[in-house]
Amino acid sequence: MRDVLSTHVVAIDHVGVAVADLDAAIAFYRSHFGLESVHEEVNTEQGVREAMLRAPGDDGSGTAIQLLAPLDEKSTIAKFIGRNGPGLQQLAYRVTDVDAAAAALRAAGLRVLYDEAKRGTSNSRVNFVHPKDAGGVLVELVEPAPEDGSHHA
């Protein structure tokens, strides 16, 4: 079973951190760790305002820190902060095909949260593995948007 995703995972894409105040968190990571916000967006479907931070000089191929702030008290991130406080929320693996990766995990008996991938940061396609099936860690599967902007169905 250890090789279920070996043909799909290409990198650790990012580590997601739940924060109450996105602007304050960006300032903290910049002033204390030198990380730069390289992308910010609002994802209403996921109920978050988010920022991707990278080390200076990172060309986008390294692992990012994703800061996630809730848009309202009903969002998943607001509920996470309410239960756990701010902090590490998820670990995201970059995959070549999120649908195939999710199917392989389901076939191995793991619960995948969505029947179909949802839109993630920068029009990526994402799905999640239930933390109870992944050692207590919410695992995100991220298929980056194609360079030409097209998506496969």
Disulfide bonds with the S-S distance in Angstrom:
none
